[in-house]
């Protein structure tokens, strides 16, 4: 691609009607805008600014990431019109070891607004909800979300899964199949674990629920040695055919992984996190590249069909 910069693509985020970039800036993960790896707040702000310059208008953060302050400062310093950026943040159903009451949850959310230096967010998600937490979320916290929406502090409601410990989507699959309150969901999906195609994305497409893809790359698909080790273990345990050892030729696995998720029907935004502005540009180039050749995509779908025991982290 040389020095040519591929243009950012945009799409509509399900029934929200929001026009969003296909690539979203993820402010969590292993990097957390670099703050988790020892870099300072000024660097985190520079990553957000690079994303805005690159045409990325969807920023996803959370109370637990400790990146909301940097995001808020970055948007203020960039003098970004509030309506030109889509801010997504998240709150877990618990504070410490205990569930938050409806009142406490709303109080916690005021902290999100303060840290982000805004009076509303476009999307508020219940964060990393597990199967045993979901009933409480429905009965006690969804009413809080609805009140926040009615107060104008939240535009749309979302829920995210804990994909690491729940790679089979035991919480999110039934949630999107049975409930109508979710405007947007965040789902784990990648080449190695495509189980969300039937268990989650079939329902989100039928209901026009917006979808955010996490774990598109993460550790394994960005580390050739880790990928080889994992594939060997999965083949040895009988979870994958021998062919899995040869489906990733030498080259940019990261680009292949991003494009695979970007072109999956039902996925609106692919989240990408980094603490390095140059790495963000490389990820954008990978995400906006041409489609994967059909025969290659078909092979990856066939080889990894049925695998739901890993997240790729």
KEKE-3310 file (N, C-alpha, C; in steps of 0.2 Angstrom, whole numbers, plus 5000, padded with zeros to 4 digits):
npx = (5004:5011:5013:5000:4984:4971:4954:4942:4928:4910:4895:4878:4873:4864:4848:4849:4852:4863:4877:4892:4909:4917:4928:4931:4938:4945:4946:4950:4956:4972:4980:4974:4974:4987:4990:4990:5002:5012:5013:5010:4997:4997:5001:4990:4980:4985:4983:4969:4967:4973:4965:4953:4958:4959:4947:4939:4925:4919:4920:4925:4924:4926:4920:4929:4940:4948:4951:4943:4945:4956:4950:4940:4947:4955:4945:4940:4952:4954:4943:4932:4916:4902:4892:4898:4905:4903:4901:4904:4901:4904:4897:4899:4888:4891:4898:4913:4911:4898:4881:4876:4863:4848:4848:4861:4868:4865:4870:4884:4885:4885:4898:4904:4900:4906:4920:4921:4918:4906:4888:4880:4880:4881:4879:4876:4882:4879:4892:4902:4893:4888:4881:4875:4873:4863:4849:4847:4852:4842:4830:4833:4843:4841:4829:4835:4844:4834:4828:4839:4840:4827:4830:4838:4852:4857:4858:4856:4854:4865:4873:4887:4897:4906:4918:4930:4929:4917:4916:4906:4895:4885:4877:4874:4868:4855:4850:4849:4841:4829:4825:4820:4826:4839:4848:4861:4874:4889:4900:4910:4920:4930:4942:4946:4935:4920:4908:4898:4891:4879:4874:4872:4873:4864:4852:4854:4854:4841:4833:4838:4848:4862:4879:4895:4911:4922:4938:4943:4957:4967:4978:4983:4980:4989:5001:5012:5019:5012:5000:5003:5006:4994:4986:4992:4989:4975:4973:4979:4971:4960:4950:4952:4954:4969:4972:4971:4983:4990:4983:4986:4996:5012:5014:5003:4994:4986:4980:4972:4964:4957:4950:4942:4933:4927:4920:4910:4894:4882:4890:4894:4903:4921:4931:4946:4961:4974:4990:4998:5000:5005:5003:4989:4986:4991:4983:4971:4974:4974:4961:4953:4957:4956:4943:4945:4950:4937:4939:4948:4942:4931:4938:4943:4931:4926:4936:4937:4924:4912:4921:4922:4928:4939:4945:4954:4962)
npy = (4994:5006:5023:5026:5031:5022:5026:5029:5018:5019:5015:5011:5010:4998:4998:5010:5021:5028:5035:5027:5024:5010:5005:5005:5014:5005:5007:4999:4982:4975:4986:4998:5012:5013:5016:5006:5000:5007:5020:5038:5049:5060:5053:5044:5053:5057:5046:5045:5057:5054:5044:5052:5060:5051:5048:5040:5039:5033:5029:5018:5016:5013:5012:5003:5003:5014:5024:5034:5048:5052:5051:5060:5072:5072:5074:5087:5095:5093:5100:5094:5094:5089:5082:5075:5064:5048:5042:5028:5020:5010:5001:4989:4977:4976:4984:4982:4968:4967:4968:4983:4994:5001:5014:5017:5013:5023:5034:5030:5031:5045:5048:5043:5052:5064:5061:5060:5072:5077:5079:5069:5052:5042:5029:5017:5004:4988:4980:4966:4956:4941:4925:4921:4934:4940:4940:4948:4960:4962:4964:4974:4983:4987:4995:5006:5010:5013:5024:5033:5035:5041:5053:5060:5057:5047:5039:5027:5009:4996:4980:4970:4955:4943:4938:4930:4921:4916:4909:4903:4911:4910:4919:4930:4925:4920:4932:4941:4934:4933:4945:4963:4975:4979:4989:4989:4977:4970:4959:4944:4939:4930:4924:4911:4908:4907:4906:4915:4918:4910:4910:4922:4933:4930:4933:4947:4952:4949:4957:4970:4974:4984:4980:4977:4972:4963:4956:4953:4952:4952:4943:4931:4930:4940:4936:4926:4915:4912:4908:4897:4888:4887:4882:4869:4863:4862:4854:4843:4839:4835:4845:4852:4850:4843:4851:4864:4868:4873:4883:4896:4905:4912:4929:4944:4941:4948:4958:4949:4944:4956:4959:4948:4949:4961:4959:4951:4946:4956:4961:4977:4987:4985:4984:4991:4992:5001:5008:5016:5028:5026:5012:5012:5018:5008:4997:5003:5003:4990:4986:4993:4987:4978:4965:4949:4935:4925:4911:4909:4914:4905:4893:4896:4897:4884:4876:4880:4879:4875:4876:4882:4884:4893:4910:4918:4926)
npz = (5000:5001:5004:5004:5010:5016:5015:5028:5031:5033:5042:5047:5063:5067:5074:5080:5071:5071:5062:5060:5061:5053:5060:5077:5091:5103:5120:5130:5133:5132:5132:5134:5129:5131:5144:5152:5150:5155:5148:5147:5151:5141:5130:5128:5125:5113:5105:5105:5098:5086:5081:5079:5069:5059:5055:5063:5072:5083:5099:5112:5129:5147:5164:5171:5164:5166:5157:5154:5158:5150:5138:5138:5140:5129:5119:5122:5121:5107:5102:5098:5090:5100:5094:5083:5087:5093:5108:5118:5133:5148:5162:5175:5182:5196:5210:5217:5226:5227:5220:5212:5217:5209:5211:5216:5204:5195:5201:5200:5187:5185:5188:5176:5167:5172:5171:5157:5153:5148:5145:5142:5135:5120:5120:5133:5141:5149:5157:5153:5157:5165:5164:5177:5182:5174:5176:5187:5181:5172:5180:5189:5185:5171:5172:5178:5167:5158:5164:5164:5151:5148:5155:5146:5147:5142:5126:5119:5123:5129:5130:5135:5133:5143:5136:5137:5149:5144:5131:5123:5122:5132:5140:5131:5120:5123:5128:5117:5110:5117:5123:5121:5124:5121:5111:5106:5105:5112:5106:5106:5093:5081:5069:5075:5084:5079:5083:5087:5075:5073:5085:5091:5081:5071:5078:5081:5068:5064:5072:5070:5079:5084:5082:5090:5088:5097:5102:5089:5085:5096:5108:5102:5088:5084:5086:5080:5085:5096:5090:5083:5093:5100:5089:5087:5099:5099:5088:5092:5103:5096:5093:5082:5064:5056:5045:5050:5054:5043:5037:5039:5031:5029:5033:5035:5048:5056:5048:5040:5050:5055:5043:5041:5051:5049:5037:5040:5040:5048:5058:5064:5069:5071:5084:5089:5098:5105:5111:5104:5092:5079:5077:5078:5065:5057:5060:5056:5042:5039:5043:5033:5021:5006:5003:5009:4999:4992:4992:5002:5014:5014:5017:5030:5037:5036:5042:5055:5060:5072:5083:5099:5111:5114:5115:5110:5116)
capx = (5000:5015:5011:4993:4980:4964:4948:4938:4921:4905:4889:4873:4873:4858:4842:4851:4852:4869:4882:4898:4915:4918:4933:4930:4943:4943:4950:4952:4960:4979:4984:4970:4977:4994:4990:4991:5008:5017:5013:5007:4991:4998:5001:4984:4977:4988:4980:4962:4967:4975:4959:4949:4961:4959:4940:4936:4920:4916:4925:4922:4928:4922:4922:4934:4946:4952:4953:4938:4947:4960:4946:4936:4952:4956:4939:4940:4958:4953:4938:4927:4909:4900:4888:4902:4908:4899:4904:4901:4905:4901:4897:4898:4883:4893:4903:4916:4908:4890:4877:4873:4856:4847:4850:4869:4871:4864:4875:4890:4885:4887:4905:4906:4899:4911:4926:4921:4917:4900:4882:4876:4883:4877:4878:4878:4882:4880:4898:4904:4888:4889:4875:4872:4871:4859:4842:4848:4852:4835:4825:4835:4847:4838:4825:4840:4846:4828:4827:4844:4838:4822:4832:4842:4859:4859:4854:4854:4856:4869:4876:4893:4898:4913:4920:4935:4926:4911:4917:4900:4890:4879:4873:4872:4864:4848:4848:4847:4835:4823:4824:4820:4828:4846:4849:4867:4878:4896:4901:4917:4920:4936:4943:4946:4929:4915:4901:4893:4887:4873:4871:4871:4872:4857:4847:4854:4852:4833:4830:4842:4852:4869:4884:4902:4915:4928:4943:4945:4964:4969:4985:4985:4980:4994:5007:5013:5021:5006:4995:5006:5006:4987:4983:4994:4986:4968:4973:4981:4965:4955:4945:4952:4957:4976:4972:4971:4990:4992:4978:4988:5002:5017:5011:5000:4988:4982:4976:4967:4959:4953:4946:4937:4928:4924:4916:4905:4887:4879:4895:4894:4910:4926:4935:4954:4964:4982:4993:5003:4997:5007:5000:4982:4986:4992:4977:4966:4975:4972:4954:4950:4960:4952:4940:4949:4948:4932:4941:4952:4937:4927:4942:4943:4925:4925:4941:4935:4917:4911:4926:4919:4932:4944:4943:4960:4966)
capy = (5000:5011:5028:5028:5030:5020:5030:5026:5017:5020:5011:5013:5005:4995:5003:5017:5025:5032:5034:5026:5021:5003:5004:5009:5015:5002:5010:4994:4977:4974:4992:5004:5018:5014:5018:4999:4997:5012:5026:5043:5052:5063:5048:5041:5058:5057:5040:5047:5062:5051:5041:5057:5062:5045:5047:5036:5043:5029:5028:5014:5015:5010:5014:4999:5004:5020:5028:5039:5054:5053:5052:5067:5077:5072:5077:5094:5098:5093:5104:5090:5095:5083:5078:5072:5058:5043:5040:5022:5018:5004:5000:4983:4977:4976:4988:4978:4961:4967:4971:4990:4995:5005:5021:5017:5012:5029:5038:5028:5034:5052:5048:5042:5059:5069:5059:5061:5079:5077:5078:5063:5047:5040:5022:5015:4996:4984:4978:4960:4952:4934:4921:4922:4941:4943:4941:4954:4966:4963:4966:4980:4988:4989:5001:5012:5012:5017:5031:5038:5037:5046:5059:5063:5056:5041:5039:5020:5004:4990:4975:4967:4949:4942:4933:4926:4915:4913:4909:4900:4916:4908:4925:4935:4922:4920:4939:4944:4930:4934:4952:4968:4981:4980:4993:4987:4972:4969:4951:4941:4935:4931:4918:4905:4907:4910:4903:4920:4919:4907:4910:4930:4938:4928:4937:4954:4954:4949:4963:4976:4977:4986:4975:4979:4966:4963:4951:4952:4950:4951:4941:4925:4932:4945:4933:4920:4909:4910:4905:4890:4884:4886:4877:4863:4860:4861:4849:4837:4837:4833:4850:4855:4845:4844:4857:4870:4869:4876:4888:4903:4906:4917:4935:4948:4938:4953:4961:4944:4944:4961:4959:4943:4951:4967:4957:4946:4949:4957:4965:4984:4990:4981:4988:4990:4995:5002:5013:5019:5031:5023:5006:5013:5018:5001:4993:5006:5001:4983:4985:4996:4984:4974:4959:4942:4931:4921:4904:4909:4915:4899:4888:4898:4896:4877:4873:4882:4878:4871:4878:4888:4884:4898:4917:4921:4931)
capz = (5000:5001:5008:5002:5016:5014:5018:5033:5029:5038:5042:5052:5069:5069:5074:5083:5066:5071:5057:5063:5057:5053:5065:5083:5095:5109:5125:5135:5131:5136:5131:5138:5127:5133:5151:5156:5148:5157:5145:5151:5149:5135:5125:5127:5122:5106:5102:5103:5092:5079:5079:5076:5062:5054:5053:5068:5076:5088:5104:5117:5135:5152:5171:5174:5160:5169:5152:5152:5159:5145:5132:5139:5139:5122:5115:5124:5118:5100:5101:5094:5091:5103:5090:5078:5090:5096:5114:5121:5139:5151:5169:5177:5187:5203:5213:5221:5226:5227:5215:5213:5217:5204:5213:5216:5198:5192:5204:5197:5180:5185:5187:5169:5163:5174:5168:5150:5152:5144:5149:5139:5131:5115:5122:5139:5141:5155:5155:5155:5161:5165:5165:5183:5183:5169:5179:5191:5177:5169:5185:5193:5181:5165:5174:5178:5160:5154:5167:5162:5144:5148:5157:5141:5149:5138:5120:5118:5128:5126:5134:5133:5136:5146:5131:5139:5152:5141:5123:5120:5122:5136:5142:5126:5115:5125:5129:5111:5107:5121:5126:5116:5127:5119:5105:5104:5109:5110:5105:5104:5087:5077:5065:5079:5087:5075:5086:5087:5069:5074:5092:5092:5075:5068:5081:5080:5062:5063:5076:5069:5084:5082:5084:5091:5088:5101:5101:5082:5085:5103:5108:5098:5081:5083:5088:5076:5089:5101:5086:5081:5099:5101:5084:5088:5105:5097:5084:5096:5107:5092:5092:5075:5059:5054:5041:5054:5055:5037:5034:5040:5027:5032:5031:5040:5051:5059:5043:5039:5056:5055:5037:5042:5056:5046:5032:5043:5040:5055:5062:5062:5071:5073:5089:5089:5104:5105:5115:5099:5086:5072:5077:5076:5058:5054:5061:5051:5035:5039:5043:5027:5015:5001:5006:5009:4993:4994:4994:5009:5019:5015:5021:5037:5040:5036:5047:5062:5062:5078:5088:5103:5117:5114:5114:5106:5121)
cpx = (5004:5013:5004:4989:4973:4959:4944:4931:4917:4899:4884:4873:4866:4852:4843:4850:4859:4874:4889:4903:4915:4923:4931:4936:4941:4948:4952:4957:4967:4982:4981:4973:4984:4995:4992:4998:5014:5017:5009:5000:4991:4998:4994:4979:4979:4985:4973:4962:4969:4969:4954:4951:4960:4952:4936:4931:4917:4921:4922:4927:4924:4925:4929:4941:4951:4955:4948:4940:4951:4955:4942:4941:4954:4951:4939:4946:4957:4947:4933:4920:4906:4896:4892:4905:4903:4903:4900:4905:4901:4902:4895:4892:4884:4898:4906:4913:4901:4887:4875:4866:4855:4849:4858:4872:4870:4869:4882:4891:4887:4894:4908:4906:4904:4918:4927:4920:4911:4894:4877:4881:4879:4875:4881:4877:4883:4887:4900:4900:4889:4882:4871:4870:4865:4852:4842:4848:4846:4830:4827:4839:4845:4833:4829:4842:4840:4827:4832:4843:4832:4824:4837:4850:4862:4855:4851:4857:4860:4871:4882:4894:4905:4915:4925:4933:4920:4911:4911:4894:4884:4875:4870:4867:4857:4846:4846:4841:4828:4821:4824:4823:4835:4846:4856:4870:4885:4898:4908:4916:4927:4937:4943:4940:4924:4908:4896:4888:4880:4869:4869:4869:4866:4852:4847:4852:4844:4830:4833:4845:4859:4874:4891:4906:4921:4932:4944:4952:4966:4976:4987:4985:4985:5001:5008:5015:5016:5001:4997:5005:4999:4984:4985:4991:4979:4968:4975:4975:4959:4949:4946:4956:4965:4977:4973:4979:4993:4988:4980:4995:5006:5014:5007:4994:4984:4978:4971:4962:4954:4948:4940:4932:4924:4919:4911:4899:4884:4884:4895:4901:4915:4930:4942:4957:4971:4984:4998:4999:4999:5004:4992:4982:4987:4986:4971:4967:4973:4965:4950:4953:4954:4949:4945:4946:4943:4934:4944:4947:4933:4931:4942:4937:4924:4930:4939:4928:4916:4916:4923:4923:4937:4941:4948:4964:4972)
cpy = (5006:5017:5030:5026:5028:5024:5026:5024:5018:5016:5013:5007:5003:5000:5009:5022:5029:5030:5033:5023:5014:5001:5008:5009:5011:5005:5005:4989:4978:4981:4998:5011:5019:5014:5011:4997:5003:5019:5031:5045:5056:5059:5045:5047:5058:5052:5042:5052:5059:5047:5046:5059:5057:5044:5042:5040:5039:5027:5024:5014:5012:5012:5010:5000:5009:5024:5034:5046:5056:5055:5059:5072:5078:5076:5085:5098:5098:5097:5101:5092:5089:5079:5074:5066:5054:5040:5034:5021:5013:5004:4993:4983:4977:4981:4984:4971:4961:4970:4978:4990:5000:5012:5022:5017:5019:5034:5036:5031:5041:5053:5047:5049:5064:5067:5061:5068:5080:5077:5072:5058:5044:5032:5020:5007:4994:4980:4971:4956:4945:4931:4922:4929:4943:4944:4947:4960:4967:4966:4973:4985:4991:4995:5007:5015:5016:5024:5036:5040:5042:5053:5063:5062:5051:5040:5032:5015:4998:4986:4971:4960:4948:4936:4928:4920:4912:4913:4906:4905:4913:4913:4928:4932:4922:4928:4942:4941:4932:4941:4958:4975:4983:4983:4990:4982:4972:4962:4950:4937:4936:4924:4911:4903:4910:4908:4908:4921:4916:4909:4918:4933:4936:4932:4944:4956:4954:4955:4969:4979:4978:4981:4978:4973:4967:4956:4949:4949:4948:4947:4936:4927:4938:4943:4927:4914:4907:4906:4898:4886:4882:4881:4870:4859:4858:4855:4842:4835:4835:4839:4853:4850:4847:4850:4863:4872:4873:4881:4895:4903:4912:4924:4939:4945:4943:4956:4956:4944:4949:4961:4954:4945:4957:4965:4952:4949:4950:4961:4972:4987:4985:4985:4986:4995:4996:5008:5017:5022:5028:5016:5006:5014:5012:4997:4996:5003:4994:4982:4988:4992:4980:4968:4953:4938:4926:4914:4904:4910:4908:4893:4890:4896:4888:4874:4874:4882:4874:4873:4883:4887:4889:4905:4920:4926:4928)
cpz = (5000:5006:5007:5009:5014:5018:5023:5030:5035:5037:5047:5057:5071:5069:5078:5078:5066:5065:5060:5059:5058:5059:5071:5087:5102:5114:5131:5133:5135:5136:5135:5136:5129:5140:5155:5155:5150:5154:5148:5148:5142:5129:5123:5124:5114:5102:5100:5097:5086:5077:5076:5069:5057:5052:5057:5072:5082:5093:5110:5123:5140:5159:5173:5170:5163:5163:5150:5153:5153:5138:5132:5138:5132:5117:5116:5120:5110:5098:5096:5095:5094:5099:5084:5081:5094:5102:5117:5128:5143:5159:5171:5182:5194:5204:5218:5221:5226:5221:5216:5213:5211:5205:5213:5209:5194:5195:5201:5190:5180:5185:5180:5166:5165:5171:5161:5148:5147:5148:5146:5136:5126:5117:5129:5139:5148:5153:5158:5159:5160:5166:5171:5185:5179:5172:5183:5187:5174:5174:5188:5190:5175:5167:5175:5172:5157:5157:5165:5154:5144:5151:5152:5142:5145:5132:5119:5123:5125:5132:5131:5137:5139:5142:5133:5143:5149:5133:5120:5120:5126:5138:5136:5121:5117:5126:5123:5108:5111:5123:5120:5118:5124:5112:5102:5108:5107:5111:5103:5098:5083:5073:5069:5082:5083:5077:5086:5081:5070:5080:5094:5086:5071:5071:5081:5073:5061:5067:5075:5075:5082:5085:5084:5092:5092:5100:5094:5081:5092:5103:5103:5091:5079:5084:5085:5080:5093:5096:5084:5087:5100:5096:5085:5094:5103:5092:5088:5101:5103:5091:5085:5070:5058:5050:5044:5054:5049:5034:5035:5037:5031:5029:5037:5043:5054:5054:5041:5044:5056:5049:5038:5046:5052:5041:5034:5043:5047:5060:5059:5063:5073:5078:5089:5094:5103:5109:5110:5093:5079:5072:5075:5068:5055:5054:5056:5044:5034:5038:5037:5021:5011:5005:5005:5003:4996:4996:5001:5014:5020:5018:5028:5041:5041:5042:5054:5064:5068:5084:5092:5110:5118:5113:5110:5110:5123)
residu = (UNK:UNK:UNK:UNK:UNK:UNK:UNK:UNK:UNK:UNK:UNK:UNK:UNK:UNK:UNK:UNK:UNK:UNK:UNK:UNK:UNK:UNK:UNK:UNK:UNK:UNK:UNK:UNK:UNK:UNK:UNK:UNK:UNK:UNK:UNK:UNK:UNK:UNK:UNK:UNK:UNK:UNK:UNK:UNK:UNK:UNK:UNK:UNK:UNK:UNK:UNK:UNK:UNK:UNK:UNK:UNK:UNK:UNK:UNK:UNK:UNK:UNK:UNK:UNK:UNK:UNK:UNK:UNK:UNK:UNK:UNK:UNK:UNK:UNK:UNK:UNK:UNK:UNK:UNK:UNK:UNK:UNK:UNK:UNK:UNK:UNK:UNK:UNK:UNK:UNK:UNK:UNK:UNK:UNK:UNK:UNK:UNK:UNK:UNK:UNK:UNK:UNK:UNK:UNK:UNK:UNK:UNK:UNK:UNK:UNK:UNK:UNK:UNK:UNK:UNK:UNK:UNK:UNK:UNK:UNK:UNK:UNK:UNK:UNK:UNK:UNK:UNK:UNK:UNK:UNK:UNK:UNK:UNK:UNK:UNK:UNK:UNK:UNK:UNK:UNK:UNK:UNK:UNK:UNK:UNK:UNK:UNK:UNK:UNK:UNK:UNK:UNK:UNK:UNK:UNK:UNK:UNK:UNK:UNK:UNK:UNK:UNK:UNK:UNK:UNK:UNK:UNK:UNK:UNK:UNK:UNK:UNK:UNK:UNK:UNK:UNK:UNK:UNK:UNK:UNK:UNK:UNK:UNK:UNK:UNK:UNK:UNK:UNK:UNK:UNK:UNK:UNK:UNK:UNK:UNK:UNK:UNK:UNK:UNK:UNK:UNK:UNK:UNK:UNK:UNK:UNK:UNK:UNK:UNK:UNK:UNK:UNK:UNK:UNK:UNK:UNK:UNK:UNK:UNK:UNK:UNK:UNK:UNK:UNK:UNK:UNK:UNK:UNK:UNK:UNK:UNK:UNK:UNK:UNK:UNK:UNK:UNK:UNK:UNK:UNK:UNK:UNK:UNK:UNK:UNK:UNK:UNK:UNK:UNK:UNK:UNK:UNK:UNK:UNK:UNK:UNK:UNK:UNK:UNK:UNK:UNK:UNK:UNK:UNK:UNK:UNK:UNK:UNK:UNK:UNK:UNK:UNK:UNK:UNK:UNK:UNK:UNK:UNK:UNK:UNK:UNK:UNK:UNK:UNK:UNK:UNK:UNK:UNK:UNK:UNK:UNK:UNK:UNK:UNK:UNK:UNK:UNK:UNK:UNK:UNK:UNK:UNK:UNK:UNK:UNK:UNK:UNK:UNK:UNK:UNK:UNK:UNK:UNK)
# end
